[in-house]
Amino acid sequence: MSQPSDLDVLAIGEPMLEFSQTGDGGTAPQYLQGYGGDTSNFAVAAARQGARVGYVTRLGRDTFGERFMALWQREGIDVTSVQHDPAAATGIYFISHDEAGHHFSYYRTGSAASRMRPDDLPQRAIEATRVLHVSGISQAISTSACDAVFAALTMARDANRLVSYDPNVRLKLWPAARARAIVLETVGLADYCLPSLEDAVALLGDDSPDALADAFLARGARCVALKLGPEGVLVATAEERYRVAGVRVESVDATGAGDTFDGAFITELLRGARLEDAARYANAAAALSTRGYGAVDPIPARTEVERYLSSAG
């Protein structure tokens, strides 16, 4: 397993065991057990694209926590900075599907990850990684976890490390005013800001992709990748801007697609790809991840993404 100083990416956040409805099921729907949590999804996506990845979190000393440890070890993700909390559980969530899309039911109050604190942080690993990845959900799950995220950002920036940030706005987790203030403050600390169009509209009110990208850049982000769902992605810096068209696939479940985009995009940039090429690659990876149920199982490996891009010309 990689040592912290060998890492390309270090992610911080909350993993959650996932139960995803498969098909209608009538009065007794069936659920497929999988893995979720936005930053854990990101870590798996980056690892499957070839990045050296580590993860920072707290797990319960329970069966679900053991399953996550086994998952990350199978994926080659460094777990040196994972702590185990004997007094709290690993969070879980359920995904149900209907004609309106997919819906989430969370059971995470008081979870082990929500008990993260600044004192838990692996400062040496943060200072050594090439990119630190955090999300708005990591900030929303508790005040102490939010403090830990800001402390990690300070450590990374003081060490001249890059910061990747997905706002992942979830207004069921915290009040809108607090969410907006904290997320927009964090945007100004990010080298790579990775919002969805829905989140950007919730934060800024506008619905023009170009105007939203400009607003995030004006707040201090160095690069914005605005995810537009089936319509693709808009990537922008102060010097360049590209619109990458969406990829059409037979989609059954979009859970984790944005996280897959994030992991693939950051990995491609670290491999030296041009901004537009990284966005095109990540866009394809995200689309391919929607062809199966659950957040993690359908995330494609690099060979699958490259094969798709080659066949698509």
TORNULO-143108 format. One record per residue (C-alpha): residue number from 1; residue in one letter; x, y, z. Coordinates in pm, 1 decimal. Layout:
<rs>
<r NUM, A, <X, Y, Z>>
...
</rs>
This chain:
<rs>
<r 1, M, <0.0, 0.0, 0.0>>
<r 2, S, <120.3, 351.8, -76.2>>
<r 3, Q, <263.4, 567.0, 196.0>>
<r 4, P, <96.3, 909.2, 244.1>>
<r 5, S, <387.3, 1091.4, 78.7>>
<r 6, D, <326.5, 886.1, -237.2>>
<r 7, L, <-33.8, 999.6, -286.3>>
<r 8, D, <-172.5, 1189.2, -581.9>>
<r 9, V, <-502.4, 1259.1, -408.8>>
<r 10, L, <-621.0, 1258.1, -48.4>>
<r 11, A, <-998.8, 1282.4, 7.8>>
<r 12, I, <-1181.6, 1365.4, 331.3>>
<r 13, G, <-1543.5, 1286.4, 407.8>>
<r 14, E, <-1816.2, 1041.6, 500.6>>
<r 15, P, <-1861.4, 696.6, 346.8>>
<r 16, M, <-2210.8, 546.6, 367.4>>
<r 17, L, <-2321.4, 194.0, 300.2>>
<r 18, E, <-2575.1, 198.4, 18.6>>
<r 19, F, <-2893.8, 1.5, -43.7>>
<r 20, S, <-3019.2, 71.0, -395.7>>
<r 21, Q, <-3361.5, -38.7, -518.7>>
<r 22, T, <-3340.4, -258.3, -827.1>>
<r 23, G, <-3655.6, -252.3, -1034.3>>
<r 24, D, <-4008.4, -191.7, -910.6>>
<r 25, G, <-4049.2, -486.4, -678.1>>
<r 26, G, <-4418.8, -414.0, -622.1>>
<r 27, T, <-4504.1, -413.0, -251.8>>
<r 28, A, <-4167.4, -567.8, -161.1>>
<r 29, P, <-3891.1, -383.0, -349.6>>
<r 30, Q, <-3549.7, -546.9, -369.7>>
<r 31, Y, <-3232.7, -362.6, -267.7>>
<r 32, L, <-2876.0, -412.7, -384.2>>
<r 33, Q, <-2611.7, -349.1, -118.5>>
<r 34, G, <-2333.2, -121.9, -238.5>>
<r 35, Y, <-2113.1, 165.1, -129.1>>
<r 36, G, <-2165.0, 541.3, -131.9>>
<r 37, G, <-2059.6, 870.2, 15.7>>
<r 38, D, <-1946.9, 1137.9, -228.3>>
<r 39, T, <-1579.7, 1161.2, -135.9>>
<r 40, S, <-1545.1, 782.7, -107.4>>
<r 41, N, <-1699.8, 752.8, -454.8>>
<r 42, F, <-1448.2, 1013.6, -572.3>>
<r 43, A, <-1162.4, 814.5, -421.9>>
<r 44, V, <-1269.7, 492.9, -595.7>>
<r 45, A, <-1317.1, 672.6, -928.3>>
<r 46, A, <-971.1, 829.9, -907.6>>
<r 47, A, <-811.6, 498.7, -809.9>>
<r 48, R, <-975.5, 318.2, -1103.2>>
<r 49, Q, <-829.4, 579.7, -1338.1>>
<r 50, G, <-482.0, 506.9, -1202.4>>
<r 51, A, <-430.3, 769.8, -932.2>>
<r 52, R, <-262.5, 692.5, -600.5>>
<r 53, V, <-537.5, 773.7, -353.5>>
<r 54, G, <-582.2, 798.4, 22.1>>
<r 55, Y, <-890.3, 854.2, 234.0>>
<r 56, V, <-951.1, 1032.1, 565.2>>
<r 57, T, <-1260.1, 945.0, 768.8>>
<r 58, R, <-1399.5, 782.2, 1082.4>>
<r 59, L, <-1583.6, 449.8, 1065.3>>
<r 60, G, <-1790.2, 271.5, 1322.6>>
<r 61, R, <-1648.8, -48.0, 1466.6>>
<r 62, D, <-1919.4, -241.9, 1288.9>>
<r 63, T, <-1976.3, -474.6, 996.4>>
<r 64, F, <-2045.0, -183.7, 760.0>>
<r 65, G, <-1715.0, -21.9, 851.6>>
<r 66, E, <-1533.7, -349.0, 788.6>>
<r 67, R, <-1691.8, -368.8, 444.2>>
<r 68, F, <-1562.7, -24.2, 357.5>>
<r 69, M, <-1213.0, -113.4, 469.3>>
<r 70, A, <-1226.3, -421.3, 246.4>>
<r 71, L, <-1355.2, -212.3, -47.1>>
<r 72, W, <-1080.7, 48.2, -20.4>>
<r 73, Q, <-811.5, -214.2, 16.9>>
<r 74, R, <-940.4, -393.9, -294.8>>
<r 75, E, <-923.3, -63.2, -481.5>>
<r 76, G, <-568.3, 6.3, -362.5>>
<r 77, I, <-676.0, 310.9, -158.9>>
<r 78, D, <-450.1, 404.9, 131.0>>
<r 79, V, <-638.5, 366.5, 462.0>>
<r 80, T, <-361.2, 484.5, 694.4>>
<r 81, S, <-572.1, 787.8, 791.3>>
<r 82, V, <-898.5, 601.0, 857.2>>
<r 83, Q, <-997.0, 600.6, 1224.9>>
<r 84, H, <-1240.9, 365.1, 1399.2>>
<r 85, D, <-1495.2, 498.2, 1646.7>>
<r 86, P, <-1629.8, 245.4, 1901.9>>
<r 87, A, <-1906.1, 486.1, 2010.5>>
<r 88, A, <-2072.8, 560.6, 1675.0>>
<r 89, A, <-2200.1, 376.6, 1369.5>>
<r 90, T, <-2112.2, 388.5, 1000.9>>
<r 91, G, <-2386.9, 575.1, 812.8>>
<r 92, I, <-2625.1, 411.0, 564.2>>
<r 93, Y, <-2871.5, 527.8, 298.6>>
<r 94, F, <-3139.0, 385.6, 71.5>>
<r 95, I, <-3206.4, 477.4, -293.2>>
<r 96, S, <-3555.8, 431.0, -433.8>>
<r 97, H, <-3656.4, 483.6, -795.6>>
<r 98, D, <-3978.5, 596.1, -962.8>>
<r 99, E, <-4090.4, 786.4, -1271.4>>
<r 100, A, <-3958.7, 1110.7, -1118.2>>
<r 101, G, <-3604.2, 975.3, -1075.7>>
<r 102, H, <-3409.6, 850.0, -775.7>>
<r 103, H, <-3474.1, 945.0, -412.9>>
<r 104, F, <-3251.1, 914.5, -106.0>>
<r 105, S, <-3331.2, 822.7, 254.8>>
<r 106, Y, <-3035.6, 879.7, 489.5>>
<r 107, Y, <-2956.5, 733.5, 831.3>>
<r 108, R, <-2644.8, 923.6, 930.8>>
<r 109, T, <-2727.3, 1134.8, 1240.1>>
<r 110, G, <-2442.9, 1093.4, 1489.3>>
<r 111, S, <-2243.0, 877.4, 1247.9>>
<r 112, A, <-1876.6, 808.2, 1313.5>>
<r 113, A, <-1772.6, 1035.4, 1025.5>>
<r 114, S, <-1980.1, 1322.8, 1163.6>>
<r 115, R, <-1757.9, 1307.3, 1473.1>>
<r 116, M, <-1443.5, 1402.0, 1279.0>>
<r 117, R, <-1249.8, 1690.9, 1436.2>>
<r 118, P, <-948.6, 1899.4, 1334.8>>
<r 119, D, <-734.2, 1702.9, 1581.8>>
<r 120, D, <-806.6, 1385.8, 1381.2>>
<r 121, L, <-638.2, 1515.8, 1067.1>>
<r 122, P, <-320.4, 1354.4, 928.1>>
<r 123, Q, <-126.8, 1677.0, 875.7>>
<r 124, R, <180.0, 1513.9, 719.8>>
<r 125, A, <-30.6, 1329.9, 462.2>>
<r 126, I, <-222.3, 1648.2, 375.2>>
<r 127, E, <99.7, 1842.1, 330.7>>
<r 128, A, <247.0, 1568.7, 109.1>>
<r 129, T, <-42.8, 1484.9, -126.0>>
<r 130, R, <-63.6, 1653.0, -465.4>>
<r 131, V, <-437.2, 1730.0, -434.6>>
<r 132, L, <-667.8, 1750.0, -133.1>>
<r 133, H, <-1033.5, 1676.6, -219.8>>
<r 134, V, <-1322.7, 1788.8, 2.1>>
<r 135, S, <-1695.5, 1844.7, -41.6>>
<r 136, G, <-1987.9, 2043.2, 89.5>>
<r 137, I, <-2137.0, 1726.0, 235.6>>
<r 138, S, <-1823.3, 1678.2, 444.6>>
<r 139, Q, <-1888.7, 2027.1, 581.8>>
<r 140, A, <-2263.1, 1978.7, 630.8>>
<r 141, I, <-2270.9, 1662.1, 841.5>>
<r 142, S, <-2160.1, 1838.0, 1163.6>>
<r 143, T, <-1990.6, 2150.8, 1297.4>>
<r 144, S, <-1681.8, 1953.5, 1399.9>>
<r 145, A, <-1652.4, 1794.0, 1054.6>>
<r 146, C, <-1687.2, 2137.8, 894.4>>
<r 147, D, <-1409.0, 2265.9, 1120.2>>
<r 148, A, <-1196.3, 1967.7, 1017.8>>
<r 149, V, <-1245.4, 2045.6, 649.2>>
<r 150, F, <-1138.8, 2408.1, 694.7>>
<r 151, A, <-837.7, 2300.6, 902.1>>
<r 152, A, <-737.5, 2057.2, 626.3>>
<r 153, L, <-772.8, 2331.9, 364.6>>
<r 154, T, <-544.7, 2555.8, 568.1>>
<r 155, M, <-283.1, 2280.4, 596.7>>
<r 156, A, <-298.4, 2211.1, 223.0>>
<r 157, R, <-274.2, 2573.6, 116.6>>
<r 158, D, <7.5, 2647.0, 362.8>>
<r 159, A, <198.8, 2357.4, 202.0>>
<r 160, N, <118.3, 2480.9, -152.8>>
<r 161, R, <-95.0, 2174.8, -225.1>>
<r 162, L, <-381.6, 2188.8, -475.4>>
<r 163, V, <-743.0, 2181.2, -353.2>>
<r 164, S, <-1036.5, 2016.1, -529.8>>
<r 165, Y, <-1388.9, 2101.6, -408.5>>
<r 166, D, <-1732.9, 1971.0, -500.3>>
<r 167, P, <-1999.8, 2189.5, -330.6>>
<r 168, N, <-2253.6, 1900.6, -337.8>>
<r 169, V, <-2523.7, 2118.5, -183.3>>
<r 170, R, <-2764.5, 1914.8, 31.7>>
<r 171, L, <-3007.9, 2157.2, 196.0>>
<r 172, K, <-3167.1, 1877.5, 400.3>>
<r 173, L, <-2842.1, 1864.4, 597.6>>
<r 174, W, <-2809.9, 2230.7, 694.5>>
<r 175, P, <-2985.9, 2568.4, 665.6>>
<r 176, A, <-2966.2, 2734.6, 324.5>>
<r 177, A, <-2801.1, 3052.8, 454.7>>
<r 178, R, <-2528.0, 2859.4, 635.8>>
<r 179, A, <-2474.8, 2631.8, 337.7>>
<r 180, R, <-2440.9, 2924.0, 99.2>>
<r 181, A, <-2199.4, 3114.8, 323.6>>
<r 182, I, <-1970.7, 2818.6, 392.8>>
<r 183, V, <-1972.5, 2678.0, 40.8>>
<r 184, L, <-1899.6, 3011.0, -125.6>>
<r 185, E, <-1620.9, 3076.4, 125.6>>
<r 186, T, <-1469.3, 2739.3, 36.7>>
<r 187, V, <-1499.6, 2806.7, -337.2>>
<r 188, G, <-1249.9, 3088.0, -287.0>>
<r 189, L, <-999.8, 2838.7, -143.0>>
<r 190, A, <-1031.5, 2588.6, -429.7>>
<r 191, D, <-802.4, 2540.0, -726.4>>
<r 192, Y, <-1067.2, 2318.3, -886.1>>
<r 193, C, <-1434.6, 2390.0, -819.2>>
<r 194, L, <-1662.4, 2108.6, -940.1>>
<r 195, P, <-2031.4, 2204.9, -896.2>>
<r 196, S, <-2335.0, 2060.2, -1066.4>>
<r 197, L, <-2565.2, 2302.7, -1246.4>>
<r 198, E, <-2835.5, 2234.3, -986.0>>
<r 199, D, <-2599.6, 2320.1, -701.0>>
<r 200, A, <-2469.7, 2630.5, -877.5>>
<r 201, V, <-2822.7, 2761.4, -930.2>>
<r 202, A, <-2907.3, 2694.3, -564.6>>
<r 203, L, <-2600.4, 2889.6, -454.8>>
<r 204, L, <-2605.8, 3180.8, -698.2>>
<r 205, G, <-2957.8, 3203.0, -840.3>>
<r 206, D, <-2855.0, 3242.6, -1205.1>>
<r 207, D, <-2918.8, 2964.2, -1456.2>>
<r 208, S, <-2672.7, 3063.6, -1728.6>>
<r 209, P, <-2375.7, 2821.2, -1729.3>>
<r 210, D, <-2132.6, 3088.8, -1846.8>>
<r 211, A, <-2252.9, 3338.9, -1589.1>>
<r 212, L, <-2229.9, 3078.5, -1314.2>>
<r 213, A, <-1875.3, 2982.8, -1416.5>>
<r 214, D, <-1779.7, 3350.7, -1415.8>>
<r 215, A, <-1926.9, 3393.1, -1068.6>>
<r 216, F, <-1726.5, 3102.5, -925.1>>
<r 217, L, <-1407.6, 3233.9, -1087.6>>
<r 218, A, <-1477.4, 3580.3, -946.7>>
<r 219, R, <-1502.1, 3426.7, -599.2>>
<r 220, G, <-1149.2, 3288.6, -628.3>>
<r 221, A, <-1166.4, 2943.7, -786.5>>
<r 222, R, <-883.2, 2894.2, -1036.2>>
<r 223, C, <-1075.0, 2645.2, -1251.0>>
<r 224, V, <-1446.5, 2563.7, -1267.8>>
<r 225, A, <-1593.6, 2243.6, -1410.8>>
<r 226, L, <-1969.1, 2302.4, -1418.0>>
<r 227, K, <-2141.1, 1964.9, -1460.4>>
<r 228, L, <-2450.1, 1993.4, -1682.3>>
<r 229, G, <-2578.9, 1635.1, -1658.0>>
<r 230, P, <-2680.7, 1492.0, -1996.6>>
<r 231, E, <-2576.2, 1820.2, -2159.1>>
<r 232, G, <-2210.3, 1766.5, -2072.6>>
<r 233, V, <-1980.4, 2006.6, -1889.7>>
<r 234, L, <-1850.1, 2361.8, -1910.6>>
<r 235, V, <-1489.2, 2404.9, -1798.6>>
<r 236, A, <-1343.1, 2749.9, -1749.2>>
<r 237, T, <-1043.0, 2938.4, -1616.4>>
<r 238, A, <-957.0, 3303.7, -1651.7>>
<r 239, E, <-772.6, 3220.8, -1977.3>>
<r 240, E, <-970.1, 2940.9, -2145.5>>
<r 241, R, <-1321.7, 2799.0, -2169.5>>
<r 242, Y, <-1465.0, 2483.9, -2329.0>>
<r 243, R, <-1809.2, 2328.9, -2360.7>>
<r 244, V, <-1792.9, 1949.1, -2385.8>>
<r 245, A, <-2106.2, 1779.3, -2516.6>>
<r 246, G, <-2288.5, 1513.9, -2319.9>>
<r 247, V, <-2239.9, 1141.7, -2377.2>>
<r 248, R, <-2549.8, 934.3, -2455.5>>
<r 249, V, <-2565.0, 592.1, -2292.1>>
<r 250, E, <-2837.9, 356.7, -2169.9>>
<r 251, S, <-2862.1, 503.7, -1819.0>>
<r 252, V, <-3034.4, 326.7, -1529.6>>
<r 253, D, <-2900.1, 504.2, -1218.9>>
<r 254, A, <-2713.3, 835.3, -1201.0>>
<r 255, T, <-2606.9, 793.7, -837.1>>
<r 256, G, <-2241.1, 891.7, -800.4>>
<r 257, A, <-2198.6, 1014.5, -1158.2>>
<r 258, G, <-2083.7, 1356.9, -1045.7>>
<r 259, D, <-1832.4, 1201.3, -805.9>>
<r 260, T, <-1703.5, 980.9, -1087.9>>
<r 261, F, <-1657.4, 1291.4, -1302.7>>
<r 262, D, <-1462.7, 1459.2, -1021.6>>
<r 263, G, <-1226.1, 1166.7, -966.1>>
<r 264, A, <-1163.4, 1114.8, -1337.2>>
<r 265, F, <-1117.6, 1487.3, -1406.7>>
<r 266, I, <-862.7, 1544.3, -1131.3>>
<r 267, T, <-673.9, 1227.0, -1223.1>>
<r 268, E, <-650.4, 1329.9, -1586.7>>
<r 269, L, <-519.4, 1674.1, -1494.8>>
<r 270, L, <-256.3, 1516.3, -1270.3>>
<r 271, R, <-153.5, 1297.8, -1564.6>>
<r 272, G, <-87.9, 1615.2, -1765.0>>
<r 273, A, <-401.1, 1626.7, -1981.3>>
<r 274, R, <-517.3, 1955.5, -2129.3>>
<r 275, L, <-825.0, 2104.1, -1962.3>>
<r 276, E, <-1061.8, 2021.1, -2248.9>>
<r 277, D, <-929.5, 1666.0, -2283.4>>
<r 278, A, <-960.1, 1603.7, -1908.4>>
<r 279, A, <-1320.8, 1723.9, -1918.9>>
<r 280, R, <-1400.8, 1502.2, -2217.7>>
<r 281, Y, <-1249.3, 1197.7, -2048.2>>
<r 282, A, <-1428.5, 1264.9, -1718.5>>
<r 283, N, <-1756.1, 1329.3, -1898.1>>
<r 284, A, <-1734.6, 985.3, -2059.1>>
<r 285, A, <-1642.7, 817.8, -1729.2>>
<r 286, A, <-1940.9, 979.7, -1555.7>>
<r 287, A, <-2180.2, 871.7, -1830.8>>
<r 288, L, <-2053.0, 514.1, -1826.3>>
<r 289, S, <-2103.5, 501.9, -1448.7>>
<r 290, T, <-2480.7, 544.7, -1493.5>>
<r 291, R, <-2525.5, 215.0, -1676.8>>
<r 292, G, <-2554.9, 7.9, -1356.6>>
<r 293, Y, <-2717.0, 38.1, -1015.5>>
<r 294, G, <-2538.7, 193.8, -720.7>>
<r 295, A, <-2265.6, 452.6, -683.1>>
<r 296, V, <-1948.4, 241.2, -688.0>>
<r 297, D, <-1992.4, -87.1, -876.8>>
<r 298, P, <-2057.8, 80.2, -1217.3>>
<r 299, I, <-1762.9, 323.9, -1195.5>>
<r 300, P, <-1551.6, 234.6, -1501.2>>
<r 301, A, <-1181.2, 158.4, -1497.5>>
<r 302, R, <-942.5, 348.1, -1723.3>>
<r 303, T, <-934.3, 72.9, -1984.9>>
<r 304, E, <-1313.3, 89.4, -2023.2>>
<r 305, V, <-1318.0, 469.5, -2059.1>>
<r 306, E, <-1033.5, 467.0, -2311.3>>
<r 307, R, <-1201.3, 191.1, -2508.8>>
<r 308, Y, <-1525.7, 389.6, -2520.3>>
<r 309, L, <-1352.6, 711.6, -2628.7>>
<r 310, S, <-1159.2, 524.8, -2895.8>>
<r 311, S, <-1473.6, 364.7, -3037.7>>
<r 312, A, <-1660.1, 697.6, -3026.2>>
<r 313, G, <-1384.7, 868.9, -3220.3>>
</rs>
